[in-house]
């Protein structure tokens, strides 16, 4: 279904650029709400906001929008210092709260609000898949953030706007995110298993993320929480082996836990991002009839590596 206007809140990052590019062909106008000003690019334009306070300059962009997508939040690829923890949490809660206020004040509120959240809300799982109905919540800082993030989204009273929350897995694409870093490791001969290699990677191709959001918009009876992941999560050892095969790299040195912990300190990240087992499946999407373009990992990796 062709749209008039789509608003991407926090749309200046990697996933935002993917969605802006996709929806620019599906809508008359794409508006990005960003802390940084950017020049217009075709039918994509940027409006500056602080993601904390309601202001007419950006709030009026929601009036009459077909679709609002919220991607706002500090990147979790950092050390979990007290300052970073506060910013990770506040950036998600503040933006969701103020968007809810703007939707309520709009004369013609957006038809659909899609909220991007995280599949890391589920527990470390090697034993069985986690779906929307039977998945078990985990513990720790990241899960606490996810719980608070989802709670404040559902607390926003927007009766004229259909609401959809997406628990998104690791998005694979060439321009940014986790994939280019993994690809560099493989090409440097360091692309072996990480830790014991038994932890599951819940992945999804960037093209499917965009297509799923469009599909959910078109299907007017669908609302609530959806896992946005491929149907085939794989263990880390198999993921890295498949990537080596796609890249035609015959070997890859493994990274034991002690080395990952040491490296995380040097590059300013947390080992949780690598070692937590996320075995998440998109049961609701499959039951509703969404057909994945990339459900098999080898095909997905080949399509991405071909762009490098």
C-alpha positions as CSV (number, residue, x, y, z in Angstrom):
1,X,0.0,0.0,0.0
2,X,1.5,3.4,-1.1
3,X,1.7,6.0,1.7
4,X,1.8,9.8,1.8
5,X,4.1,10.3,4.7
6,X,6.3,8.2,7.0
7,X,8.0,9.6,10.0
8,X,11.2,7.8,11.2
9,X,12.1,9.0,14.8
10,X,15.7,8.4,15.5
11,X,16.2,7.5,11.8
12,X,19.7,8.8,11.2
13,X,21.5,5.6,12.2
14,X,22.1,2.4,10.4
15,X,18.7,0.9,10.5
16,X,17.1,4.3,9.9
17,X,19.1,4.7,6.7
18,X,17.9,1.2,5.5
19,X,14.3,2.1,6.2
20,X,14.5,5.6,4.7
21,X,15.9,4.1,1.5
22,X,13.2,1.4,1.4
23,X,10.3,3.6,2.2
24,X,11.3,6.5,-0.1
25,X,10.0,4.3,-2.9
26,X,6.9,3.4,-1.0
27,X,5.8,6.9,0.1
28,X,5.4,10.4,-1.2
29,X,7.5,11.7,1.7
30,X,9.8,10.3,4.4
31,X,10.6,12.5,7.4
32,X,13.5,11.7,9.7
33,X,13.5,13.1,13.3
34,X,17.2,13.4,14.2
35,X,19.4,15.3,16.6
36,X,21.6,16.3,13.6
37,X,20.5,18.4,10.6
38,X,21.0,16.7,7.2
39,X,20.4,17.9,3.7
40,X,17.3,16.7,1.9
41,X,17.8,13.7,-0.4
42,X,15.0,13.3,-2.9
43,X,11.8,12.8,-0.9
44,X,13.7,12.3,2.3
45,X,14.0,15.2,4.6
46,X,15.3,15.7,8.2
47,X,13.7,17.6,11.0
48,X,15.8,18.3,14.2
49,X,14.4,17.1,17.6
50,X,16.0,16.5,21.0
51,X,14.0,13.2,21.6
52,X,13.0,14.6,25.0
53,X,10.7,17.6,24.7
54,X,7.6,18.3,22.7
55,X,8.1,21.0,20.2
56,X,5.9,22.2,17.4
57,X,8.7,22.1,14.8
58,X,8.8,18.3,14.9
59,X,5.5,17.3,16.5
60,X,3.4,18.7,13.6
61,X,5.2,16.2,11.3
62,X,3.2,13.5,13.0
63,X,-0.1,15.1,12.1
64,X,-1.6,13.1,9.2
65,X,1.3,10.7,8.9
66,X,0.4,7.2,7.7
67,X,3.2,5.5,9.7
68,X,5.4,6.4,12.7
69,X,8.4,4.2,13.3
70,X,10.5,4.8,16.5
71,X,14.1,3.7,16.4
72,X,15.4,6.1,19.0
73,X,18.0,5.0,21.6
74,X,21.6,5.2,22.4
75,X,23.7,2.4,20.8
76,X,24.3,-0.4,23.3
77,X,27.7,-1.2,21.7
78,X,29.5,0.5,24.6
79,X,30.8,-0.2,28.1
80,X,28.1,-0.3,30.7
81,X,29.3,2.5,32.8
82,X,26.8,4.3,35.1
83,X,26.7,7.2,32.7
84,X,26.1,5.0,29.6
85,X,23.5,2.9,31.4
86,X,21.6,6.0,32.2
87,X,21.8,7.3,28.7
88,X,20.8,3.9,27.2
89,X,17.7,3.8,29.4
90,X,16.7,7.5,29.3
91,X,17.1,7.8,25.5
92,X,14.5,5.1,25.0
93,X,12.0,6.1,27.6
94,X,12.2,9.8,26.9
95,X,11.7,9.5,23.2
96,X,8.8,7.0,23.5
97,X,7.0,9.2,26.1
98,X,7.3,12.4,24.1
99,X,6.2,10.7,20.9
100,X,3.1,9.4,22.7
101,X,2.4,13.0,23.8
102,X,2.8,14.2,20.2
103,X,0.5,11.4,18.8
104,X,-2.2,12.4,21.4
105,X,-2.0,16.0,20.4
106,X,-2.1,15.5,16.7
107,X,-5.3,16.6,15.0
108,X,-5.0,13.6,12.7
109,X,-2.8,11.1,14.5
110,X,-0.6,8.5,12.6
111,X,-2.5,5.5,11.5
112,X,0.1,3.1,12.8
113,X,3.0,3.4,15.3
114,X,5.7,0.8,15.0
115,X,8.1,0.7,17.9
116,X,11.5,-1.0,17.5
117,X,12.6,-2.9,20.6
118,X,15.0,-5.8,21.2
119,X,14.9,-9.6,21.1
120,X,17.5,-9.5,23.9
121,X,14.5,-9.3,26.3
122,X,14.4,-13.1,26.4
123,X,16.7,-15.2,28.6
124,X,19.9,-16.8,27.5
125,X,18.5,-19.8,25.7
126,X,20.3,-22.8,24.2
127,X,17.7,-25.4,25.1
128,X,14.6,-24.2,23.1
129,X,13.3,-21.4,20.9
130,X,11.7,-18.3,22.4
131,X,8.5,-17.1,20.7
132,X,6.1,-14.4,21.6
133,X,3.7,-16.7,23.5
134,X,6.1,-19.0,25.4
135,X,9.3,-17.0,25.5
136,X,10.8,-16.5,29.0
137,X,12.1,-13.1,30.0
138,X,15.8,-12.8,31.1
139,X,17.6,-10.9,33.8
140,X,20.2,-8.2,34.0
141,X,20.6,-4.6,32.8
142,X,19.8,-5.2,29.1
143,X,16.6,-7.0,30.0
144,X,15.6,-4.4,32.5
145,X,15.9,-1.7,29.8
146,X,13.8,-3.8,27.4
147,X,11.1,-4.3,30.0
148,X,10.9,-0.6,30.8
149,X,11.0,0.4,27.1
150,X,8.1,-1.9,26.2
151,X,6.2,-0.8,29.3
152,X,6.3,2.9,28.5
153,X,5.3,2.2,24.9
154,X,2.2,0.3,25.9
155,X,1.3,2.9,28.5
156,X,0.9,5.5,25.7
157,X,-2.8,6.0,25.2
158,X,-3.3,6.4,21.5
159,X,-6.7,5.0,20.7
160,X,-6.8,6.2,17.1
161,X,-3.4,4.7,16.3
162,X,-2.7,1.0,15.8
163,X,0.4,0.0,17.8
164,X,3.0,-2.7,17.0
165,X,6.1,-3.5,19.0
166,X,9.0,-5.3,17.3
167,X,11.5,-7.4,19.2
168,X,14.3,-7.2,16.6
169,X,17.3,-9.5,16.3
170,X,20.7,-8.8,15.0
171,X,20.2,-7.0,11.7
172,X,22.6,-8.0,9.0
173,X,23.7,-5.5,6.3
174,X,26.9,-4.2,4.7
175,X,26.8,-0.5,5.6
176,X,27.0,-0.8,9.4
177,X,25.9,-2.8,12.5
178,X,27.5,-6.0,13.6
179,X,28.0,-7.6,10.2
180,X,30.9,-5.5,8.7
181,X,32.9,-6.2,11.9
182,X,32.3,-9.9,11.7
183,X,33.3,-9.8,8.0
184,X,36.6,-8.1,8.8
185,X,37.4,-10.7,11.4
186,X,36.8,-13.5,8.9
187,X,38.9,-11.8,6.2
188,X,41.7,-11.3,8.8
189,X,41.7,-15.0,9.6
190,X,40.1,-14.4,13.0
191,X,36.6,-15.7,12.2
192,X,36.4,-18.8,14.3
193,X,33.8,-19.5,17.0
194,X,33.5,-17.0,19.8
195,X,33.5,-18.4,23.3
196,X,32.3,-22.0,23.2
197,X,30.4,-21.3,20.0
198,X,27.2,-22.8,21.4
199,X,25.3,-19.5,21.9
200,X,22.6,-18.9,19.3
201,X,22.6,-15.8,17.0
202,X,19.2,-14.5,16.3
203,X,19.7,-12.7,12.9
204,X,17.6,-11.1,10.2
205,X,18.5,-9.6,6.9
206,X,18.0,-5.8,6.6
207,X,15.7,-6.3,3.6
208,X,13.3,-8.4,5.6
209,X,13.2,-5.8,8.5
210,X,12.0,-3.2,6.1
211,X,9.6,-5.5,4.3
212,X,8.1,-6.7,7.6
213,X,7.4,-3.2,8.7
214,X,5.6,-2.5,5.4
215,X,3.7,-5.8,5.6
216,X,2.5,-5.1,9.2
217,X,1.3,-1.6,8.1
218,X,-0.7,-3.2,5.3
219,X,-2.3,-5.9,7.5
220,X,-4.7,-3.8,9.5
221,X,-5.8,-6.5,11.9
222,X,-2.3,-7.1,13.2
223,X,-1.1,-5.4,16.4
224,X,0.8,-6.2,19.6
225,X,4.3,-7.7,19.9
226,X,6.2,-9.5,17.1
227,X,9.6,-11.1,17.0
228,X,11.4,-9.7,14.0
229,X,14.0,-12.4,13.4
230,X,14.7,-15.0,10.8
231,X,13.0,-18.4,11.4
232,X,16.4,-20.1,11.6
233,X,18.6,-18.9,14.4
234,X,22.0,-20.6,14.4
235,X,24.7,-21.2,16.9
236,X,27.8,-19.0,16.8
237,X,30.1,-21.7,15.5
238,X,27.9,-22.4,12.6
239,X,27.3,-18.8,11.8
240,X,31.0,-18.1,11.7
241,X,31.7,-21.3,9.6
242,X,29.0,-20.3,7.1
243,X,30.4,-16.8,6.8
244,X,33.9,-18.2,6.2
245,X,32.5,-20.5,3.5
246,X,30.7,-17.6,1.8
247,X,34.0,-15.6,1.9
248,X,36.0,-18.6,0.8
249,X,38.3,-18.2,3.8
250,X,39.5,-21.7,4.8
251,X,40.2,-21.1,8.5
252,X,39.4,-18.8,11.4
253,X,41.1,-18.6,14.7
254,X,38.6,-19.0,17.6
255,X,38.2,-16.3,20.3
256,X,38.1,-17.8,23.9
257,X,36.0,-16.0,26.5
258,X,39.1,-14.5,28.3
259,X,40.2,-13.0,25.0
260,X,36.8,-11.6,24.3
261,X,36.6,-10.0,27.7
262,X,40.0,-8.4,27.2
263,X,39.1,-7.2,23.7
264,X,35.8,-5.8,25.0
265,X,37.7,-3.5,27.4
266,X,40.0,-2.2,24.6
267,X,37.2,-1.5,22.0
268,X,34.7,-0.2,24.5
269,X,31.9,-2.8,24.4
270,X,30.4,-5.7,26.5
271,X,30.9,-9.4,25.9
272,X,27.1,-9.9,26.5
273,X,26.6,-8.7,22.9
274,X,28.6,-11.7,21.7
275,X,28.1,-14.4,24.3
276,X,24.4,-14.2,25.2
277,X,22.4,-17.0,23.4
278,X,19.5,-15.5,21.7
279,X,17.4,-18.3,20.3
280,X,14.3,-16.3,19.2
281,X,11.8,-17.2,16.5
282,X,9.1,-15.2,14.7
283,X,6.1,-17.3,15.5
284,X,3.5,-14.6,15.0
285,X,4.8,-13.4,11.7
286,X,4.9,-17.0,10.3
287,X,1.4,-17.7,11.6
288,X,0.1,-14.5,10.0
289,X,1.6,-15.5,6.6
290,X,4.7,-13.4,6.2
291,X,7.1,-15.0,3.7
292,X,10.7,-14.3,4.4
293,X,13.0,-13.3,1.6
294,X,16.0,-14.5,3.5
295,X,15.1,-17.4,5.8
296,X,18.3,-19.4,5.2
297,X,21.6,-18.0,6.5
298,X,23.9,-18.9,3.5
299,X,21.6,-17.0,1.0
300,X,21.4,-14.0,3.4
301,X,25.2,-13.8,3.8
302,X,25.9,-14.2,0.1
303,X,23.6,-11.4,-0.7
304,X,25.3,-9.1,1.8
305,X,28.9,-10.1,1.0
306,X,28.2,-9.5,-2.7
307,X,27.8,-5.8,-1.8
308,X,31.2,-5.5,-0.2
